Amino acid sequence: MSGRSYSNLSTYIRVTPIILLILLFTCLQHTLAQPGLSPTPALEKPVDLATNGVSDDISASTWLCFSHLKTISPQQLPNLDYPIKGTKKYEHFITPERVNYKAVLRFTLTNSSAREQSSFFCPGFYYDSIRLFRQAPHTVTVTALPDIFPDDPDSLGYRKITLAPHDTAVYYALLTFIRSPTNSINPSLTREDLITHGILYNHKNKTSIDIMTNLFAGIMLMMIFYGVSEYLQTAKPEFLYYAGYCFFISTLLFLKSILHNATTSFNFFFEGFLDNIIFCLGHISYIVFHRMFLETRKNYKSLDRYLFWGAAAIGLLMILYIVTWFLIPDFTVANSIEDYTKYVLMTVSLVFIVKGLSYRNQLMNYIVMGNISLFALSILSQVIIATNFHLVKSVSVLNLALFYYEVGITIELLFFLFALTYKNKMEIILSIQKEEKLKLETERKELEKQVAVLAAKQDERNRISADMHDELGSGVTAIRLMSEIVKSKMKDQVLPEIEKISHSANELLNKMNTIIWTMTSSNDSVENLVAYIRSYAVEFFENTSIDCYFSMPASIPHREINGEKRRNMFLSVKEALNNVLKHSQSSVVKINVTVSDKLIIQIQDDGVGINMEKLRKFGNGLHNMKKRMTSIDGEFEIANHQGTRTTFGLTL
């Protein structure tokens, strides 16, 4: 035999006795566990049905056992290990893993009265199956009790127990949990004639938070109506998604309130499955609302991608939750997916807050502040649920997790209204700016059209003036020259008609030059107008007995003035100079020109002045001057001042 084989044999010899001892202990334990061999269980402190009232807590007299066995026979119940006793915090022992287990409660009841007593047993909330068993003292026989429900719609969580006079017995409650993380074990007994009050007590023992929840649901209902009305008026889909968010969340919390501790089939379905679906749909609507309301696709592209994939992840997890809830019996799988959904939502909220604060946008800040409030109070709510932490020692809504979640949503609603008001104000401002821009654009196009028309008119004026100068001017000049030639040839035989032809041709040529000067666009300036008036005035008084003095600025700023204004101003001045020559009997005329924001031409003579009483006799020329100046929004004034002073004013 080799050394290696000898070593293996020695090890086998040493280990064999240990294996045999383990097998022997296992067999002995299995034998003692047989129903017929079990000793009579020691009686706990019994609960007296004779003194039973409304929802009397019996947890201090109850033992608790969790079993992973798929089936438990009645005879196995006394032999199970009951390690948990005398606590009112059984709900903290129901982890998601234990939801897959069966729970067994063991308690002892007695009837000290001389008549039969009946009570309804409630193990807590929520159970898909409740089966009661009885074991008489000093026996090993365990019998099943019939399922007798109270005459009440809310009855699935209650079973009737009847005890004979002066009787005592051990009872077992074999429980199967619904697939929900909200299960609890709080065993209680309610006397039969008080069961209606007991059900009402268990179902409505959170009156303060119910009032808060109903008030909150009313606020959310108003927001639903508001969102739908805004959608119908503006056709903006974000309001429809916000109304959907309010609908789902208010429905969730309202059902949580009115179904509190209700042992009905619908509440079992709601607590086990439907609440998470409503929760997911509400927050998917909320994320989509954020994307549309903030226009993240246009304004915040990276944030938009993040929100899109966040909503997609929640939607995918919701689908997985539905599949696993219906197809996989193990509740921990569905519960883990529900937890992952909340983690994803918390992550989306946290990243949204961080990224939103970095944008430094007023509208974004309002939404972010609402999310910060909701996020912080949601965390506080989860802490209270997980640790059963109490902020105050007395019974108060301040110790209820739901209260803080509702406060968070209410604050979020308030910030949403702030954001909506701000956005509406900005949209009104943008709308006004857009209208102003459109108005300015329309005015610009109209101005361009007018400029084009004026340019066309000016081109036509230039063409006509050029034709007049080239065609008519040359013809009139020829008539004047020929009349002068005829006069020189005739010498002493001067005919009056020839003299009139020469004078008329000369006068016609001057008028035509004035018209051509008026129509030429290159003369559309104040400087050109003043120079032309000066030239005309000097030439007009050149062969007369009146001395003409013309005063004007050394430098005239360039100011445009159209042909119509130039023509009327010049003809008015011309009429005034003509009046000086014909009626003033003066020897000196002074023409003073000033140019600033207005063009002012003042004509002062030293003649006899103007007789205001006889003004009508000479009023035709004055009337023409006034009419011309009025047509160009100008000013005209005539007065006696050391002769006659005539003033023309035109705003440039």
C-alpha positions in Angstrom: 0.0 0.0 0.0 1.4 3.3 -1.0 1.9 6.3 1.5 -0.8 8.3 -0.2 -3.4 5.5 0.0 -2.6 5.0 3.7 -3.1 8.7 4.4 -6.5 8.7 2.7 -7.6 5.6 4.6 -6.6 7.2 7.9 -8.5 10.4 7.1 -11.6 8.3 6.2 -11.4 6.4 9.6 -11.2 9.7 11.5 -14.1 11.4 9.7 -16.5 8.4 9.7 -17.5 8.6 13.4 -18.3 12.3 13.0 -20.5 11.6 10.0 -22.3 8.9 11.9 -23.0 11.2 14.8 -24.4 13.8 12.5 -26.7 11.3 10.9 -27.8 9.9 14.3 -28.7 13.4 15.5 -30.6 14.2 12.4 -32.7 11.0 12.7 -33.4 11.7 16.4 -34.5 15.2 15.6 -36.8 13.9 12.8 -38.3 11.3 15.1 -39.0 13.8 17.9 -40.7 16.1 15.3 -43.4 13.5 14.4 -46.8 14.7 15.4 -47.8 11.9 17.6 -44.6 12.2 19.6 -44.8 15.9 20.4 -45.2 16.9 24.0 -48.1 19.1 24.9 -47.0 22.7 24.3 -46.6 24.9 27.2 -49.5 27.4 27.5 -48.8 31.1 27.1 -50.5 33.6 29.2 -54.1 33.2 27.9 -56.2 36.0 26.6 -59.7 36.1 28.1 -62.5 36.4 25.6 -64.9 37.4 28.4 -63.1 40.8 28.7 -62.6 41.2 25.0 -63.5 44.6 23.4 -62.8 46.4 20.1 -59.5 45.4 18.4 -57.7 44.3 21.5 -54.1 43.8 20.8 -52.9 40.3 21.7 -49.3 40.5 20.2 -47.8 40.3 23.8 -49.4 36.8 24.1 -48.6 35.6 20.6 -45.7 33.6 19.3 -44.6 33.9 15.6 -43.0 31.5 13.2 -41.9 31.8 9.5 -41.8 28.6 7.5 -40.6 28.1 3.9 -42.6 24.8 3.6 -45.1 24.9 0.8 -47.6 22.9 2.8 -47.9 22.6 6.5 -50.2 19.9 8.0 -52.2 20.7 11.1 -50.2 18.2 13.2 -47.0 19.9 12.3 -48.1 23.3 13.8 -47.2 22.4 17.5 -43.7 21.2 16.5 -42.6 24.3 14.6 -40.1 26.6 16.2 -41.7 29.9 17.4 -38.7 32.2 18.0 -40.5 35.6 18.1 -42.8 36.6 21.0 -44.3 39.6 22.6 -43.6 42.4 20.2 -45.9 44.9 18.5 -43.4 45.5 15.7 -44.0 42.3 13.7 -44.2 44.2 10.5 -40.4 44.7 10.6 -39.9 41.0 10.4 -41.8 40.7 7.1 -39.0 41.3 4.7 -39.6 40.7 1.0 -38.0 37.3 1.3 -40.5 36.3 4.1 -43.4 37.3 1.9 -42.7 34.0 0.1 -42.9 32.2 3.4 -45.9 31.1 5.5 -46.4 32.7 8.8 -47.8 30.9 11.8 -49.1 32.6 14.9 -49.7 30.7 18.2 -51.7 32.1 21.0 -53.9 30.8 23.9 -57.4 31.9 24.6 -59.6 31.3 27.6 -63.2 32.0 28.5 -63.7 32.8 32.2 -67.4 33.5 31.8 -70.3 31.1 32.3 -71.5 31.5 28.8 -70.1 31.0 25.3 -68.0 33.8 23.9 -67.3 34.6 20.3 -64.7 37.1 18.8 -63.3 37.8 15.4 -59.5 37.3 15.0 -57.5 39.7 12.8 -53.8 38.8 12.3 -52.9 42.1 10.7 -52.7 43.2 7.1 -52.6 41.9 4.4 -53.2 38.1 3.8 -54.2 36.1 0.8 -55.1 33.2 3.1 -56.0 32.9 6.8 -56.6 29.4 8.3 -57.3 28.9 12.0 -56.6 25.7 14.0 -57.4 24.7 17.6 -55.5 22.5 20.0 -57.1 21.5 23.2 -55.0 21.6 26.4 -53.1 18.3 27.2 -53.8 16.9 23.7 -51.8 16.5 20.5 -54.8 16.8 18.3 -55.0 19.9 16.1 -58.3 20.6 14.3 -59.1 23.1 11.6 -61.8 25.8 12.4 -64.4 26.7 9.8 -63.9 30.1 8.0 -66.6 32.3 9.4 -66.5 35.9 8.2 -68.3 38.9 9.6 -71.3 40.3 7.9 -69.4 43.2 6.4 -67.9 44.0 2.9 -64.6 44.4 4.6 -64.4 40.9 5.9 -61.6 38.9 4.2 -59.1 39.7 7.1 -61.3 38.4 9.9 -62.1 34.9 11.2 -64.6 33.9 14.0 -63.4 32.1 17.1 -65.9 30.6 19.6 -65.0 29.4 23.0 -67.2 27.4 25.4 -67.7 28.5 29.0 -64.6 28.1 31.2 -62.8 26.6 28.2 -59.1 27.2 27.3 -57.4 26.3 24.0 -54.3 26.9 22.0 -54.9 28.4 18.5 -52.8 28.5 15.4 -53.2 31.0 12.5 -51.6 29.8 9.3 -51.1 32.8 7.1 -50.2 33.4 3.5 -49.2 37.0 2.6 -50.3 38.9 -0.4 -47.4 39.9 -2.7 -46.8 43.3 -1.3 -44.1 45.0 0.8 -46.8 46.6 3.0 -47.8 43.5 5.0 -47.8 43.6 8.8 -48.6 41.3 11.7 -50.7 42.9 14.4 -52.9 40.2 15.9 -56.1 41.5 17.6 -59.5 40.3 18.8 -62.8 42.0 18.5 -66.0 40.9 20.3 -68.6 39.6 17.9 -71.2 42.2 18.6 -68.6 45.0 18.2 -67.1 43.8 14.9 -68.5 46.6 12.9 -66.8 49.1 15.2 -63.6 47.0 15.1 -63.5 47.0 11.3 -64.1 50.7 11.2 -61.4 51.3 13.8 -58.8 49.3 11.8 -59.9 50.9 8.6 -60.2 54.5 9.7 -57.5 54.8 12.4 -55.6 57.5 10.5 -58.3 60.2 10.5 -55.9 63.1 10.4 -53.9 61.9 7.4 -57.1 61.0 5.7 -58.3 64.6 5.9 -55.0 65.8 4.6 -55.0 63.3 1.8 -58.6 64.2 0.8 -57.7 67.9 0.8 -54.6 67.2 -1.2 -56.7 65.1 -3.7 -59.0 68.1 -4.1 -56.1 70.3 -4.9 -54.8 67.8 -7.4 -58.3 67.5 -9.0 -58.3 71.3 -9.6 -54.9 70.9 -11.2 -56.3 68.2 -13.4 -59.1 70.4 -14.6 -56.7 73.3 -15.1 -54.3 71.2 -17.1 -57.1 69.8 -19.4 -58.6 73.3 -19.9 -55.2 74.7 -20.8 -54.7 71.9 -23.3 -58.1 72.5 -24.9 -57.3 76.2 -25.2 -53.7 76.1 -26.3 -53.3 72.6 -27.7 -50.0 72.3 -25.8 -49.5 68.6 -25.0 -47.4 69.3 -21.9 -50.6 70.4 -20.0 -52.2 67.1 -20.8 -49.2 65.2 -19.5 -49.2 67.3 -16.3 -52.9 66.6 -15.9 -52.0 62.9 -16.3 -49.4 63.2 -13.6 -51.8 64.8 -11.2 -54.4 62.2 -12.0 -52.2 59.2 -11.4 -50.6 60.5 -8.2 -53.9 61.8 -6.7 -55.5 58.5 -7.6 -52.6 56.6 -5.9 -52.8 58.6 -2.7 -56.6 58.7 -2.6 -56.8 55.0 -2.9 -54.1 54.6 -0.2 -56.3 56.7 2.1 -59.7 55.2 1.5 -58.5 51.6 1.3 -56.2 51.9 4.4 -56.2 48.4 6.1 -59.2 47.4 4.0 -59.3 43.6 3.7 -61.0 43.4 0.3 -60.0 41.7 -3.0 -59.6 45.0 -4.7 -57.3 46.4 -2.0 -55.2 43.2 -2.1 -54.8 43.7 -5.9 -54.1 47.4 -5.4 -51.5 47.0 -2.6 -49.9 44.0 -4.3 -49.7 45.2 -7.9 -51.7 48.2 -9.1 -50.1 50.9 -6.8 -46.7 50.5 -8.5 -48.2 50.6 -12.0 -50.0 53.9 -11.1 -46.8 55.2 -9.5 -44.8 54.5 -12.7 -47.3 55.9 -15.1 -47.6 59.1 -13.0 -43.8 59.7 -13.0 -43.4 58.9 -16.7 -46.0 61.5 -17.4 -44.1 63.9 -15.1 -40.8 63.4 -16.9 -42.5 63.9 -20.3 -44.1 67.1 -19.0 -40.7 68.4 -18.0 -39.3 67.7 -21.5 -42.1 69.6 -23.2 -42.7 72.4 -20.7 -39.0 73.3 -20.6 -38.5 72.5 -24.3 -35.4 70.5 -23.5 -35.1 69.2 -27.0 -34.4 72.7 -28.2 -32.9 74.4 -25.2 -31.1 71.6 -23.2 -30.2 68.7 -25.5 -28.1 66.8 -23.0 -30.7 67.0 -20.3 -33.4 66.0 -22.9 -31.5 62.8 -23.7 -31.1 62.0 -20.0 -34.8 62.6 -19.3 -35.8 60.5 -22.3 -33.8 57.5 -21.3 -34.9 58.0 -17.7 -38.6 57.7 -18.7 -37.7 54.8 -21.0 -36.0 53.0 -18.1 -39.0 53.4 -15.8 -41.3 52.2 -18.6 -39.1 49.2 -19.2 -38.9 48.4 -15.5 -42.7 48.7 -15.3 -43.1 46.1 -18.1 -40.7 43.8 -16.4 -42.6 44.2 -13.1 -45.8 43.2 -14.8 -44.2 40.2 -16.4 -42.5 39.0 -13.2 -45.5 39.6 -11.0 -47.7 37.4 -13.1 -45.2 34.8 -14.2 -42.7 34.4 -11.4 -44.0 33.3 -8.0 -41.0 34.5 -6.1 -42.0 38.0 -4.8 -38.5 39.1 -4.2 -38.0 39.4 -8.0 -40.9 41.8 -8.5 -40.1 43.7 -5.3 -36.5 44.1 -6.5 -37.7 45.6 -9.8 -40.0 47.9 -7.9 -37.1 49.0 -5.8 -34.9 49.5 -8.9 -37.7 51.7 -10.3 -37.6 54.0 -7.3 -33.8 54.1 -7.4 -33.9 55.1 -11.1 -36.5 57.8 -10.4 -34.4 59.1 -7.5 -31.4 59.2 -9.7 -33.3 60.9 -12.5 -34.6 63.5 -10.0 -31.1 64.1 -8.5 -29.3 64.5 -11.8 -32.2 66.8 -13.1 -31.7 69.0 -10.0 -27.9 69.2 -10.4 -28.0 69.9 -14.2 -31.0 72.2 -13.8 -29.2 74.4 -11.3 -26.2 74.7 -13.6 -28.3 76.3 -16.4 -29.1 79.5 -14.4 -32.5 80.0 -16.1 -35.4 81.5 -14.1 -38.0 79.1 -15.6 -35.7 76.1 -15.0 -35.0 77.3 -11.4 -38.7 77.3 -10.5 -39.1 73.7 -11.7 -35.9 72.6 -10.0 -36.9 74.1 -6.7 -40.2 72.2 -6.9 -38.2 69.0 -7.6 -35.8 69.7 -4.7 -38.8 70.0 -2.3 -40.4 66.8 -3.6 -37.1 64.9 -3.6 -36.1 65.9 0.0 -39.5 65.2 1.5 -39.7 61.9 -0.4 -36.4 60.8 1.1 -37.7 61.8 4.5 -40.9 59.8 3.9 -38.8 56.7 2.9 -36.7 57.1 6.1 -39.8 57.2 8.2 -41.1 54.0 6.5 -37.8 52.2 6.8 -37.0 53.1 10.4 -40.4 53.9 11.9 -38.9 57.1 13.1 -41.2 59.5 15.0 -40.5 63.3 14.9 -42.9 63.9 17.8 -43.8 61.6 20.7 -47.5 62.1 20.6 -49.9 60.7 17.9 -49.6 63.2 15.0 -49.6 63.4 11.3 -46.0 64.6 11.6 -45.0 61.0 12.3 -46.7 59.7 9.1 -44.6 59.2 6.0 -47.5 59.9 3.6 -47.9 63.4 5.1 -44.4 64.4 4.0 -44.8 63.0 0.5 -48.0 64.9 0.1 -46.4 68.1 1.4 -43.6 67.6 -1.1 -46.0 67.3 -4.0 -48.0 70.3 -2.8 -44.8 72.5 -2.7 -43.9 71.1 -6.2 -47.4 72.2 -7.4 -46.8 75.7 -6.0 -43.5 76.1 -7.8 -45.1 74.8 -11.0 -47.7 77.6 -10.8 -44.8 80.1 -10.3 -43.1 78.6 -13.4 -46.3 78.7 -15.4 -46.9 82.4 -14.5 -43.3 83.2 -15.4 -43.5 81.3 -18.7 -46.8 83.0 -19.6 -45.3 86.4 -18.9 -42.3 85.6 -21.0 -44.5 84.3 -23.8 -46.6 87.5 -23.7 -43.3 89.6 -23.9 -42.1 87.5 -26.8 -45.4 87.7 -28.5 -45.3 91.5 -28.2 -41.8 91.6 -29.5 -42.7 89.4 -32.4 -45.7 91.6 -33.2 -43.4 94.7 -33.0 -40.9 93.1 -35.2 -43.6 92.1 -37.7 -44.9 95.7 -37.5 -41.5 97.1 -38.1 -40.9 94.7 -40.9 -44.2 95.8 -42.5 -43.3 99.4 -42.0 -39.9 98.8 -43.5 -41.4 97.2 -46.6 -43.9 100.0 -46.9 -41.1 102.6 -46.6 -39.1 100.7 -49.2 -42.2 100.8 -51.4 -42.6 104.5 -50.8 -38.9 105.1 -51.4 -39.1 103.1 -54.7 -42.1 105.2 -55.7 -40.3 108.4 -54.8 -37.2 107.2 -56.7 -39.4 106.4 -59.7 -41.0 109.9 -59.4 -37.6 111.5 -59.1 -36.3 109.7 -62.1 -39.4 110.9 -64.0 -38.8 114.4 -62.8 -35.2 114.3 -63.9 -36.2 113.0 -67.3 -38.9 115.7 -67.7 -36.5 118.4 -66.6 -33.8 117.1 -69.0 -36.3 117.1 -71.9 -37.5 120.6 -71.0 -33.9 121.9 -70.9 -32.9 120.2 -74.1 -36.1 120.6 -76.1 -38.1 123.6 -74.8 -35.1 125.5 -73.5 -33.3 125.6 -76.8 -36.6 126.6 -78.6 -37.3 129.5 -76.2 -33.7 130.6 -76.4 -33.9 130.6 -80.2 -37.1 132.7 -80.1 -35.4 135.2 -77.9 -32.3 135.4 -80.0 -34.3 135.8 -83.2 -36.4 138.6 -81.7 -33.2 140.4 -80.7 -31.8 139.9 -84.2 -35.0 141.3 -85.7 -34.9 144.3 -83.4 -31.2 145.1 -84.4 -32.1 144.9 -88.1 -35.1 147.1 -87.8 -33.1 149.7 -85.9 -35.3 152.8 -85.7 -38.4 150.9 -86.8 -39.1 149.1 -83.6 -42.4 147.3 -83.4 -44.0 146.9 -80.0 -45.0 143.3 -80.8 -41.3 142.4 -81.3 -40.5 143.9 -78.0 -43.2 141.9 -76.3 -42.1 138.7 -78.0 -38.5 139.3 -76.7 -39.7 140.1 -73.2 -42.1 137.1 -73.0 -39.4 134.8 -74.3 -37.0 136.0 -71.7 -39.6 135.7 -68.9 -40.6 132.3 -70.1 -37.0 131.1 -70.1 -36.6 132.3 -66.5 -39.8 130.4 -65.4 -38.7 127.3 -67.2 -35.3 127.4 -65.6 -37.0 127.7 -62.2 -39.2 124.7 -63.0 -36.2 122.7 -64.2 -34.3 123.6 -61.0 -37.2 122.5 -58.9 -37.6 119.2 -60.6 -33.9 118.2 -60.6 -33.2 115.8 -57.7 -29.6 116.8 -57.3 -30.8 120.2 -56.0 -32.7 118.6 -53.0 -30.7 120.3 -50.3 -31.1 123.4 -48.1 -27.8 124.7 -49.2 -28.8 124.6 -52.9 -32.1 126.3 -52.1 -30.5 129.2 -50.2 -27.9 129.6 -53.0 -30.6 129.7 -55.6 -32.7 132.3 -53.7 -29.6 134.4 -53.2 -28.8 134.3 -56.9 -32.3 135.1 -57.9 -32.7 138.0 -55.5 -29.4 139.7 -56.5 -30.4 139.3 -60.2 -34.0 140.5 -59.5 -33.0 143.8 -57.9 -29.9 144.3 -60.2 -31.5 146.9 -62.5 -33.8 148.5 -60.0 -33.5 151.4 -57.5 -33.5 149.0 -54.6 -30.3 147.8 -53.0 -30.4 144.2 -52.0 -28.4 142.8 -49.1 -28.3 139.0 -48.5 -27.1 137.5 -45.3 -26.6 133.7 -44.8 -24.4 131.4 -42.6 -20.9 130.8 -43.7 -21.5 127.1 -43.5 -24.9 125.5 -44.0 -25.3 121.9 -42.7 -26.3 119.3 -45.3 -30.1 118.8 -44.9 -32.2 117.2 -47.6 -35.4 119.0 -48.7 -37.6 117.6 -51.4 -38.6 119.3 -54.6 -42.1 120.1 -53.6 -40.9 122.0 -50.5 -38.1 123.7 -52.4 -40.6 124.9 -55.1 -43.2 126.3 -52.7 -40.6 128.0 -50.5 -38.9 129.6 -53.5 -42.2 130.8 -55.1 -43.3 132.2 -51.8 -40.0 134.2 -51.5 -40.3 135.2 -55.1 -43.8 136.6 -54.5 -42.5 138.5 -51.5 -39.7 140.1 -53.4 -42.1 141.0 -56.2 -44.3 142.7 -53.6 -41.3 144.7 -52.3 -40.5 145.9 -55.8 -44.1 146.8 -56.7 -45.6 148.2 -53.4 -42.9 148.9 -50.8 -41.4 152.2 -52.2 -38.3 151.2 -50.4 -34.7 151.8 -51.2 -33.1 148.9 -49.3 -34.2 145.3 -48.9 -32.4 142.9 -46.5 -32.7 139.1 -46.8 -31.5 137.2 -43.7 -31.3 133.4 -43.8 -30.7 131.2 -40.6 -30.5 127.4 -40.6 -30.7 125.1 -37.6 -33.6 122.7 -37.0 -35.6 125.1 -39.0 -35.0 127.1 -42.2 -36.0 130.7 -41.6 -35.9 133.4 -44.4 -36.7 136.9 -43.3 -37.2 139.8 -45.8 -37.1 143.3 -44.4 -37.6 146.5 -46.5 -37.5 150.1 -45.4 -40.6 151.1 -47.3 -44.0 152.5 -46.4 -45.2 149.3 -44.7 -48.4 147.4 -45.3 -51.8 148.8 -44.6 -53.7 146.0 -42.8 -57.1 147.7 -43.5 -56.4 147.6 -47.3 -54.9 144.1 -47.1 -57.8 142.5 -49.0 -57.1 144.6 -52.0 -53.6 143.1 -52.2 -54.6 139.8 -50.6 -54.2 137.5 -53.6 -50.4 137.4 -53.4 -50.4 137.1 -49.6 -53.1 134.4 -49.8 -50.9 132.4 -52.3 -47.9 132.7 -50.1 -49.8 131.5 -47.0 -51.4 128.6 -49.0 -48.0 127.5 -50.3 -46.4 127.5 -46.9 -49.3 125.7 -45.3 -49.2 122.9 -47.9 -45.6 122.1 -46.9 -46.3 122.4 -43.1 -44.4 125.7 -43.1 -44.9 129.1 -41.3 -45.7 132.5 -42.9 -45.9 135.9 -41.1 -46.1 139.4 -42.4 -45.9 142.5 -40.2 -45.1 146.2 -40.1 -41.6 146.8 -38.6 -39.7 149.8 -39.9 -41.2 149.0 -43.2 -42.5 145.5 -44.0 -41.1 142.3 -42.5 -42.0 139.0 -44.1 -40.9 135.8 -42.4 -41.0 132.2 -43.8 -40.2 129.2 -41.6 -39.9 125.5 -42.5 -39.0 122.7 -40.0 -36.3 120.5 -41.5 
